């Protein structure tokens, strides 16, 4: 991922749900994750875990490796910025 453009995976998730007209409530139902947890993930407050990645792979058909790599890059960028 280009270091000049590091974003939280939640932004990608938000873009996906907006483009596909899915509500946060619907995503919560489909994934089994609480809405509050998903809301915090959208802003980068809650890290995306392997469990999230696997469920998003299953439900959204976006690979778990993509989610995990994006999360890793985002957290690394945050840490380096301290």
C-alpha positions as CSV (number, residue, x, y, z in Angstrom):
1,X,0.0,0.0,0.0
2,X,1.3,3.5,-0.8
3,X,2.5,5.2,2.4
4,X,1.0,8.5,1.2
5,X,-2.5,7.0,1.3
6,X,-3.0,5.0,4.4
7,X,-6.6,4.8,5.6
8,X,-8.4,2.8,8.2
9,X,-10.1,-0.4,6.9
10,X,-13.3,1.1,8.3
11,X,-13.3,3.7,5.6
12,X,-13.1,1.0,2.9
13,X,-15.9,-0.8,4.7
14,X,-18.0,2.4,4.8
15,X,-17.5,2.9,1.1
16,X,-18.6,-0.6,0.4
17,X,-21.8,-0.4,2.4
18,X,-22.6,2.9,0.9
19,X,-22.1,1.7,-2.6
20,X,-24.1,-1.4,-2.0
21,X,-26.9,0.3,0.0
22,X,-26.4,-1.8,3.1
23,X,-27.2,-0.3,6.4
24,X,-25.0,-0.7,9.5
25,X,-27.9,-2.6,11.1
26,X,-28.0,-5.0,8.1
27,X,-24.3,-5.5,8.2
28,X,-24.5,-6.2,11.9
29,X,-27.2,-8.9,11.2
30,X,-25.2,-10.5,8.5
31,X,-21.9,-10.6,10.4
32,X,-23.1,-11.0,13.9
33,X,-20.9,-8.1,15.1
34,X,-22.7,-5.5,17.2
35,X,-23.5,-2.2,15.5
36,X,-21.4,-0.2,18.1
37,X,-18.4,-2.4,17.3
38,X,-18.9,-1.8,13.6
39,X,-19.3,2.0,14.1
40,X,-16.0,2.1,16.1
41,X,-14.3,0.1,13.3
42,X,-15.5,2.6,10.7
43,X,-13.6,5.4,12.5
44,X,-10.5,3.3,13.2
45,X,-11.1,3.2,17.0
46,X,-11.7,-0.6,17.0
47,X,-9.0,-2.7,15.3
48,X,-10.1,-5.1,12.6
49,X,-9.3,-8.6,13.8
50,X,-8.8,-11.9,12.0
51,X,-12.4,-12.8,13.1
52,X,-13.7,-9.6,11.4
53,X,-11.6,-10.3,8.3
54,X,-12.9,-13.8,7.9
55,X,-16.5,-12.8,8.4
56,X,-16.2,-9.9,5.9
57,X,-14.6,-12.3,3.4
58,X,-17.6,-14.6,3.9
59,X,-20.3,-11.9,3.8
60,X,-18.9,-9.2,1.5
61,X,-16.6,-11.4,-0.6
62,X,-13.6,-9.2,0.0
63,X,-10.7,-11.4,0.9
64,X,-9.6,-11.7,4.6
65,X,-6.0,-11.1,3.5
66,X,-7.0,-7.7,2.1
67,X,-8.7,-6.7,5.3
68,X,-5.8,-7.9,7.5
69,X,-3.1,-6.3,5.3
70,X,-5.0,-3.0,5.3
71,X,-5.4,-3.1,9.1
72,X,-1.7,-3.9,9.5
73,X,-0.7,-1.0,7.3
74,X,-3.0,1.4,9.0
75,X,-1.8,0.5,12.6
76,X,1.8,0.6,11.5
77,X,1.3,4.0,10.0
78,X,-0.4,5.2,13.2
79,X,2.5,3.8,15.3
80,X,5.1,5.4,13.1
81,X,3.4,8.8,13.4
82,X,3.7,8.8,17.2
